[in-house]
Amino acid sequence: MCRLTAYIGPPVLPADLVTRPSRSIIAQSFSARERVTEHGYLNGDGFGLGWYPINIPSNHPDRLHGEPCVFNDTGPAWNNDNLVRLARSIVSPVVFAHVRAATPGMRVCECCCHPFHYKQYLFMHNGMIGGFQKVRRALLSTLNDEAFSFAVGKGSSDSALCFALFINEIKDFSKRMNPDEMRRTLEAVIQVLNRVQEAHGITDNSLYNFVVTDGHTLAATRYISASKDPDACAASLYFASGTRYECNDPAKGEYRMVHTDRRDNLAIITSEPLTENDCDWVAVPINHLILVTHDCRVFLTQIGSTECPTTGLSVSLKALESALWRSQL
């Protein structure tokens, strides 16, 4: 399984997520603690960094499109000097970082490295489509021409196909999704995957930890398909939110989430905690979706629920944090 980290909030140096913390995404690339795997613990089959530039002049035509920048490479993240230099040279209010452990049988090439981007969207995946070789063609046949071209251009890997299914659900790229539309679109991807697998009699385990953003809203899932294997585990996923995320010991790479206000200013979604303080992090429940709005309101909803998280009908993450805190008293 891969490792991923996503940030949304005030502009930040990617280095404070990717390279500097003691449990940074680079550290996780060679020393993952919670990977669900039968193939070791290295994530060395490529990496990627995605961000939204904020220094484009207001009269520049590219500013209107709101498209992200992406830096990918097929080598290991721990051995790339360009990544280190880039991470300390840019700032962005949204950062995606991913280190890849390719699913057996998948190509190791730049086109398969995450995060993927299409127009204003960034997308990452940690997991796999169970029985992928048996359902690959059927999944491709569900795509419109635009989404099909994207999938083929990215090697038709399982992760690229998941993003292509997301692209397939979007009817008008000129309109910004509201948070609930993004939630429903991401859940629709899981519904299509489950439906096609069921039609082909696939009982293999599938793991869908998806993270997607348009630069304004961020949505992530932690999902495991119904499996006959009683020992099947969902891939890990955590969140943290607070007033500030800061370094309190540069020499040791120690970071912390600071809470000085009831209102959150930022949120981090990550495969494994970036700090050693367990109190900073809450595990996302299995088969749930986490949603972060443009003003950093954070919501949690069960995948498949008909309730709209942004209307207050679902459980907010603050309520979840409070419940977990009370349970430890």
C-alpha positions as CSV (number, residue, x, y, z in Angstrom):
1,M,0.0,0.0,0.0
2,C,1.1,3.6,-0.7
3,R,1.3,6.4,1.8
4,L,-0.3,9.8,1.3
5,T,-0.7,13.2,3.0
6,A,-3.1,16.1,2.2
7,Y,-3.2,19.6,3.7
8,I,-5.7,22.4,3.4
9,G,-5.5,25.7,5.3
10,P,-3.2,28.8,5.4
11,P,-0.4,28.7,2.8
12,V,2.3,26.3,4.0
13,L,5.7,25.1,2.9
14,P,5.4,21.5,1.7
15,A,8.6,20.8,3.5
16,D,6.7,21.0,6.8
17,L,4.7,18.0,5.7
18,V,6.9,16.2,3.3
19,T,10.6,16.4,4.4
20,R,11.0,17.9,7.8
21,P,8.8,16.1,10.3
22,S,10.3,13.0,11.9
23,R,7.3,11.0,10.6
24,S,7.1,12.9,7.3
25,I,5.8,11.3,4.1
26,I,9.5,10.8,3.1
27,A,10.1,8.9,6.4
28,Q,7.0,6.8,5.7
29,S,8.4,5.9,2.2
30,F,11.1,3.8,3.8
31,S,9.7,3.2,7.3
32,A,5.9,2.8,7.1
33,R,4.5,1.7,10.4
34,E,0.9,0.9,9.4
35,R,1.0,-0.4,5.8
36,V,-1.4,-3.2,5.0
37,T,0.9,-5.4,2.9
38,E,2.4,-8.7,2.1
39,H,5.2,-7.2,0.1
40,G,7.4,-5.3,2.6
41,Y,7.3,-1.8,3.9
42,L,9.0,0.3,1.3
43,N,7.1,2.8,-0.8
44,G,9.8,3.4,-3.5
45,D,7.9,3.0,-6.8
46,G,7.7,6.7,-7.4
47,F,6.3,9.8,-5.6
48,G,4.4,13.0,-6.3
49,L,3.8,16.5,-4.9
50,G,0.8,18.5,-5.9
51,W,-0.1,22.1,-5.0
52,Y,-2.0,25.2,-6.1
53,P,0.1,28.2,-6.9
54,I,-0.8,31.5,-5.2
55,N,1.8,33.8,-6.8
56,I,0.2,34.1,-10.3
57,P,-0.5,37.7,-11.2
58,S,-4.2,38.6,-11.1
59,N,-4.2,39.5,-14.8
60,H,-2.5,36.3,-15.9
61,P,-4.9,34.0,-17.9
62,D,-3.7,30.8,-16.1
63,R,-5.0,32.3,-12.8
64,L,-8.6,31.9,-14.1
65,H,-8.3,28.2,-14.5
66,G,-7.2,27.4,-11.0
67,E,-5.3,24.3,-12.1
68,P,-2.7,22.7,-9.8
69,C,1.0,22.0,-10.3
70,V,2.3,18.5,-9.9
71,F,5.9,17.1,-9.6
72,N,6.3,13.4,-10.1
73,D,9.2,11.0,-10.4
74,T,9.6,7.2,-10.6
75,G,12.5,7.1,-8.2
76,P,12.2,6.8,-4.4
77,A,11.2,10.0,-2.6
78,W,14.0,9.6,0.0
79,N,16.7,10.0,-2.8
80,N,15.4,13.0,-4.7
81,D,17.2,16.3,-4.1
82,N,14.8,18.2,-6.3
83,L,11.8,17.2,-4.1
84,V,13.7,18.6,-1.0
85,R,14.5,21.9,-2.8
86,L,11.0,22.3,-4.2
87,A,9.3,21.5,-0.9
88,R,11.1,24.4,0.8
89,S,10.7,26.9,-2.1
90,I,7.0,27.1,-2.6
91,V,3.9,27.8,-0.5
92,S,0.4,26.7,-1.1
93,P,-3.0,26.5,0.8
94,V,-3.5,23.0,-0.5
95,V,-0.7,20.3,-0.7
96,F,-0.9,16.7,-1.8
97,A,2.0,14.3,-1.3
98,H,2.1,10.6,-2.2
99,V,4.7,7.8,-2.1
100,R,3.9,4.8,-4.2
101,A,4.2,1.1,-3.7
102,A,2.9,-0.3,-7.0
103,T,0.2,-2.9,-6.9
104,P,1.8,-6.2,-8.2
105,G,1.3,-6.2,-12.0
106,M,1.1,-2.4,-12.3
107,R,3.7,-0.4,-14.3
108,V,6.3,1.7,-12.5
109,C,6.3,4.8,-14.7
110,E,5.8,8.6,-14.3
111,C,2.3,8.4,-15.7
112,C,1.2,6.1,-12.9
113,C,2.6,8.3,-10.1
114,H,0.2,10.2,-7.8
115,P,-1.2,12.7,-7.3
116,F,-3.1,12.7,-10.6
117,H,-4.5,15.9,-11.8
118,Y,-7.1,16.8,-14.3
119,K,-8.2,20.4,-14.9
120,Q,-8.8,21.8,-11.4
121,Y,-8.7,18.5,-9.6
122,L,-6.0,16.6,-7.7
123,F,-6.5,13.0,-6.8
124,M,-4.6,10.3,-4.8
125,H,-5.4,6.7,-3.9
126,N,-4.0,4.3,-1.3
127,G,-5.3,0.8,-1.9
128,M,-6.3,-1.5,-4.7
129,I,-9.2,-2.7,-6.8
130,G,-9.8,-6.4,-5.9
131,G,-9.7,-8.7,-9.0
132,F,-8.7,-5.7,-11.1
133,Q,-7.5,-7.7,-14.2
134,K,-11.0,-9.3,-14.3
135,V,-12.9,-6.0,-14.2
136,R,-10.5,-3.6,-15.9
137,R,-12.2,-3.8,-19.3
138,A,-15.7,-3.5,-17.8
139,L,-14.7,-0.5,-15.8
140,L,-13.2,1.2,-18.9
141,S,-16.4,0.6,-20.8
142,T,-18.3,2.7,-18.3
143,L,-16.3,5.8,-19.1
144,N,-17.1,8.6,-21.5
145,D,-14.5,9.7,-24.0
146,E,-12.9,12.3,-21.8
147,A,-12.5,10.0,-18.8
148,F,-11.4,7.1,-21.0
149,S,-8.7,9.1,-22.6
150,F,-7.4,10.1,-19.2
151,A,-7.3,6.5,-18.0
152,V,-5.5,5.2,-21.0
153,G,-3.0,8.1,-20.9
154,K,-2.2,7.2,-17.3
155,G,-1.6,3.5,-18.1
156,S,-5.0,2.3,-17.1
157,S,-3.7,1.5,-13.6
158,D,-6.3,0.7,-11.0
159,S,-5.7,4.1,-9.3
160,A,-5.9,6.0,-12.6
161,L,-9.2,4.2,-13.4
162,C,-10.6,5.3,-10.0
163,F,-9.9,8.9,-10.8
164,A,-11.3,8.4,-14.3
165,L,-14.5,7.2,-12.8
166,F,-14.5,10.5,-10.7
167,I,-14.0,12.5,-13.9
168,N,-16.8,10.5,-15.6
169,E,-19.2,11.7,-13.0
170,I,-18.6,15.4,-13.6
171,K,-20.9,17.0,-16.1
172,D,-19.6,20.6,-16.1
173,F,-16.0,21.4,-15.2
174,S,-16.6,25.1,-15.4
175,K,-18.7,25.0,-12.3
176,R,-17.2,24.5,-8.8
177,M,-18.7,21.6,-6.8
178,N,-20.2,22.5,-3.5
179,P,-19.0,20.2,-0.6
180,D,-22.0,17.8,-0.8
181,E,-21.6,17.4,-4.5
182,M,-18.0,16.4,-4.1
183,R,-19.0,13.9,-1.4
184,R,-21.7,12.4,-3.6
185,T,-19.4,12.3,-6.6
186,L,-16.7,10.4,-4.7
187,E,-19.2,8.0,-3.2
188,A,-20.5,7.4,-6.8
189,V,-17.1,6.1,-7.7
190,I,-17.2,3.5,-5.0
191,Q,-20.7,2.5,-6.0
192,V,-19.6,1.9,-9.6
193,L,-16.6,-0.1,-8.5
194,N,-18.8,-2.3,-6.2
195,R,-21.4,-2.8,-8.8
196,V,-19.0,-3.9,-11.5
197,Q,-17.2,-6.2,-9.1
198,E,-20.4,-7.8,-8.0
199,A,-21.5,-8.3,-11.6
200,H,-18.2,-10.2,-12.2
201,G,-18.4,-12.3,-9.0
202,I,-15.3,-10.6,-7.5
203,T,-14.9,-11.4,-3.8
204,D,-11.3,-10.2,-3.5
205,N,-10.7,-7.4,-0.9
206,S,-10.7,-3.8,-2.2
207,L,-9.3,-0.8,-0.5
208,Y,-10.4,2.7,-1.5
209,N,-8.6,5.4,0.5
210,F,-9.3,8.3,-1.9
211,V,-8.4,11.9,-1.5
212,V,-9.6,14.6,-3.9
213,T,-9.7,18.4,-4.1
214,D,-10.5,21.2,-6.4
215,G,-8.3,23.6,-4.4
216,H,-11.3,24.8,-2.3
217,T,-12.9,21.6,-0.9
218,L,-11.2,18.4,0.1
219,A,-12.8,15.0,0.5
220,A,-11.2,11.7,1.6
221,T,-12.5,8.2,2.1
222,R,-11.4,5.2,4.2
223,Y,-13.2,2.2,2.7
224,I,-12.9,-1.6,2.5
225,S,-15.2,-3.6,0.4
226,A,-17.2,-6.5,1.7
227,S,-14.8,-9.4,2.0
228,K,-15.1,-13.0,2.9
229,D,-11.7,-12.7,4.6
230,P,-12.3,-12.2,8.3
231,D,-8.8,-10.9,8.8
232,A,-9.0,-8.2,6.1
233,C,-7.9,-4.8,7.3
234,A,-8.7,-1.4,6.0
235,A,-5.8,0.9,5.0
236,S,-5.0,3.4,7.7
237,L,-6.1,7.0,7.5
238,Y,-6.0,9.8,10.1
239,F,-7.0,13.4,10.4
240,A,-5.9,16.3,12.5
241,S,-7.3,19.9,12.6
242,G,-6.5,22.9,14.6
243,T,-5.5,26.5,14.8
244,R,-1.9,26.1,13.8
245,Y,0.5,23.3,12.7
246,E,4.0,24.2,13.8
247,C,7.5,22.9,14.5
248,N,8.6,22.9,18.1
249,D,12.0,21.2,17.8
250,P,13.6,21.5,14.3
251,A,16.6,19.4,15.3
252,K,14.3,16.4,16.1
253,G,11.7,17.2,13.4
254,E,9.0,17.4,16.1
255,Y,5.8,19.1,15.0
256,R,2.5,19.6,16.8
257,M,-1.1,20.7,16.2
258,V,-1.9,23.8,18.2
259,H,-5.5,24.6,19.5
260,T,-6.0,28.1,20.6
261,D,-9.5,28.7,19.3
262,R,-12.6,26.6,18.9
263,R,-12.5,27.3,15.1
264,D,-10.2,25.3,12.9
265,N,-7.9,27.0,10.5
266,L,-6.4,23.9,8.9
267,A,-6.8,20.2,8.4
268,I,-4.4,17.4,7.6
269,I,-5.4,14.0,6.2
270,T,-2.7,11.4,6.2
271,S,-2.0,7.6,6.0
272,E,0.1,7.8,9.2
273,P,0.4,10.6,11.8
274,L,3.1,13.2,11.0
275,T,3.8,13.8,14.7
276,E,4.6,11.5,17.6
277,N,1.8,13.0,19.7
278,D,-1.1,10.6,19.5
279,C,-3.4,13.3,20.9
280,D,-3.0,15.3,17.6
281,W,-4.7,12.6,15.5
282,V,-7.9,10.7,15.2
283,A,-8.3,7.6,13.0
284,V,-11.0,8.0,10.4
285,P,-13.6,5.2,10.9
286,I,-13.8,2.5,8.4
287,N,-16.2,3.1,5.5
288,H,-16.5,6.8,6.2
289,L,-15.8,10.0,4.3
290,I,-14.2,13.1,5.7
291,L,-15.0,16.4,4.1
292,V,-13.2,19.7,4.6
293,T,-14.9,22.9,3.3
294,H,-13.1,26.0,2.0
295,D,-13.4,27.7,5.4
296,C,-11.9,24.5,7.2
297,R,-15.1,23.2,8.6
298,V,-14.5,19.5,8.9
299,F,-17.3,16.9,8.7
300,L,-17.5,13.1,8.8
301,T,-20.2,11.0,7.2
302,Q,-20.7,7.3,6.7
303,I,-20.3,6.2,3.1
304,G,-23.8,5.5,1.7
305,S,-25.6,7.7,4.1
306,T,-28.3,9.9,2.5
307,E,-27.6,12.7,5.0
308,C,-25.8,15.8,3.9
309,P,-22.8,16.4,6.1
310,T,-22.8,20.2,5.7
311,T,-26.4,20.6,7.0
312,G,-25.3,19.3,10.4
313,L,-27.2,16.0,10.1
314,S,-24.1,13.9,10.2
315,V,-21.5,13.7,12.9
316,S,-18.9,16.4,12.8
317,L,-15.3,15.5,13.5
318,K,-15.2,17.8,16.6
319,A,-18.0,15.7,18.0
320,L,-16.0,12.5,17.2
321,E,-12.9,13.9,18.9
322,S,-15.0,14.8,22.0
323,A,-16.5,11.3,22.1
324,L,-13.1,9.7,21.9
325,W,-11.7,11.9,24.6
326,R,-14.6,11.1,26.9
327,S,-14.1,7.4,26.3
328,Q,-10.5,7.6,27.6
329,L,-11.5,9.2,30.9
